[in-house]
């Protein structure tokens, strides 16, 4: 497993500060945001990504993967981002999100997603980059592992695979759906996102979903069966990127943490996961 940390909630840090932080956490890589508002703006990827990579390298940190908003080869900056990744030796990127538009829209949306992915495959292969289709719960195409697999199954496995998210897959299949989904996509598994979620009643019974919301919680709590998940990864001998999502800020978290608190909680999450992996 190639452990890295998602940079989204370390957004206030420049390359050198982020590198020092990750080095202190004992992590060798970062899952870097290259999207609007991220650490690198897509429009500036041709210069800024390499500069960020060099800043990280001062503390021995590599860019393990990129989190992008790419949906098709035709959109602005898609070619530039993928070419920059390939040129700099960054072999994995996360794609953006196609939104589900409500009952009756799925089949048409699935055709669109498949068409977009087909158009990306040559560009990815030309640059030696693997794209991961992220499993995101809620109103997203690919809400669980099975949906994601059905959308990518016709793509060349050398170019597109499943980016399995522990938290989102558990929210959509908390008893055994997450496990069967992981089993189903195991031969197309290319990246893993590590997080834990739990249900909280935040509103009245008259509100949406009777007031229930899913929120980010520490890795050793919540609905995700982390011990069993790690056992599955070990059984698969999974060696791809494992990105830690420390999304402990804002309304999506059980507590809105400061930057220092996010760093400390990330340290605890990493310690917990490493203990499981060593067992």
N, C-alpha and C positions, 0 to 999 in steps of 0.2 A: 504493500500500500504506500502510495506517495502522498503523504499528508501535507496539506496546505491550508491556509486561512483565507476566507473570503474578505476582500478589502472594503466591502460596502460600509461597514460600521467602524471603519478606521479612516473614514474619509477626510478627517481633519489633518491627517499626517501626510507629509511629503515622502518621497522615496526613501531618504536616509532615515527619517524618524520611524517609518513603517518597518524598514529593515532592522533597525535596532530593537524594535518591539518584538518582532517575530524571532529574532535571534535569542532574545531573553526568554521567549516561550519555548525555545528548543525546536522551532519549526524551520524547515529549510526552504519553504516555497510559499508563494501567494497566488490566490485566485483573484486576478486583477480586473477591476471594472474598466472596460473600454466601451463606454456608452455615454449618452448625454448626461452630464452631471457627475460622471465617474472620475476616477483618478486620471484617465486619459480620455480626452474628447476624440471621437472618431475622426473628425475633420482634421485633426492634428496628429493622427497616429503615425504618419510617415516619419516624423521627427521625435515626437514626445514619447512614444513607446520605448524606443531605444534608449533615450535619456533616462527614463524611469528605470529601465532594466539595469543600466549602469549604476544608478543611485542605490538600488537594492543590493547590487553585487558588492558594494563597499562593506556590507555586513554579511556577505556570503549567502544571500537569499536569491533564489531564482524565481522566475515567473513560471509557475507550473501550468497555469491555464488562464484563459481570458473569459470573463463574463461579458457578453455583447448583447446587442438588441437586434442582431441580424435576422431577417426573415426571408430575404431573397437576394439573389445575385445582382438584381437590377437596382436595388435601393442605394441611395447615396452612401459612399464610404465602405460598402460591404467588400468590394474588391480590395481596397486599400488595407482594411483591417486584416483580412485573411492573408494577403501577400506579406504584410508586416510580420504577422505571427510566424509564417513559414520561414521568412528570411532570418528571424531572430531565434529560431529553434524552439518556438512555443508550439507544441504539437496538439494541444486540446483547446477548443473553445466551446462555450455554451451559447446556444442560439437564443433568440428572443421568444416572445410569447404570441401565439395566435389565440384570440379570445373566442370562446363559445358564445354564440349569439341567441341562445334560447331554443326551446323545443321546436323541432322541425328544421333546424339549421345545420344539424351535425353533418349530414352526408355531403352537402355542398361545401361546407367548411373543410371537411376531410379531403375532398378532391383538390381544393385550393392548396392546403398544406402540402399534400403529396406533390403537387406541381411545383411549388416553391422549393421543396427539398430536392426534387429532381434537377432543377436548375442550378442548385448550389453544388451538387456532387462533383462536376468537372473542376470547378474552381478549387474546391477543397483538396481533391486528389493532386491537382497540379502543384499545389503548395505544401503537400505533405501534412495537412491539418485534419484532425478528427473533430467533427462536430457532435455535441451531445444535445439530445432533445430532453429538456428538463421536465420531470413529472411534477406538476404544480396543481394542488387541490383547488377546488372551486370552479369558477366559470372560465376554465382554460382548456384548450385542446390538449390532450395528453394529461388529463387530470389524475390518472394513475398509470401504473406500468403497462398494463394491457393496452390501454388506449394509445400510449406512446408507441408501443411496439407495432400496433396496427398501422400507425401513420408512417413509420420508418421502414417497415419490413421489406419494401421493394427497393430501398436504397442500397448501394454498395456498402457492405459492412466495413470496408476500409475507409469510408468517408463519414458515415453517420451511425451513431449508436444511441443507447439510452443513458441518460443522466438521471440516476435513481436518487430520489430525495427521501430520506428516512421519515421525516416529519410529515410531509405532504402525502406520501403513500400510506402512512399509518392513519392519518385523518380520514382518508377515503376508504380504508380497509383495515380497521383497527383490531379485529379479532385474528383473522388469518389471511385476509386479502392481501396485505402487504407482503406476507411470506410467499404466497403462491405467485404473486406478481413478480417478486424477485427471482423466484425459481424459473418462471416463464421467460424472463428476459435475460437470463444469466449468460447466454452465449452472445448477446448484443450489448452487454453491460460495459460501458467505457469510462464512466465517471460516477462518483457518488457524492451526494451532499449530506452532511451530518447535522441534524438538528433534532430537537424534541418539541412537541406541541401537546397542549392539553385543552380541554373544553372548559370554559368559564361562563357562568350566567351573568351577563353584563347589562341586560335590559329586562323589560317587563315581558310577561307571557304573551302580551298582545303585539310585541315587536317581531321583526324578522327572525325566523328560526327560534321563536319563543324566547328570544333574548340570549341564546347561546352563541359564543364566539370561540374560535380557536386562537390561542396565544402561545407565543414562544416561551418555553420554560427551560431551566437547566437540563443538561443532557442526562443526568442521573435521575430525573423525575419525568413526569408526563407519561404519555401513552406508548411511546416507542419502546419496543423490547430490544434495548441495545445489546445485552449479552447474546441473545439469539442472532441478532443481525451480524454482529462481529463473528460469531461462529460460522455463519453462512459465507461471509467474505473470506475467511480463512480456508473454508472447504473449497471455495472457488479458486483459491490462491490468487486473489485479485490484486493486481499490481498497478492499477491506474490511479488517477488523482482522487483523493478523498478530501473534499473541501469542507472545512468547519464553518458553519454559518452562525456567527455570533450576533444574531439580530435582536439584541436586547435594548433597543432604543425605540421610542415612539409608541404609538397605540397598538402595535402588533405584538408587543412584549408584555409579559406579566408585570414587569417593573420597567420604568423608563430610566435606564442606567446612565451614569456619566461615562465619559471615555475611559477613565481609569477603572471604573467598575466593569466595563465591558472587557477590558484587558484581563482583569482578575478572574472574571467568570470564564473567559476563554481558556485561561490557564487551568482552571478546575475541570472544564470539559475535556481538555486534552489529556489531563492526568487520568481522568476516569476512563476514557477510551483506550489509552495506552495500557492501563491495567487490565482491561478486558482482552486486548490483543495479545498481551503477554501470558494470559492464563491458558 
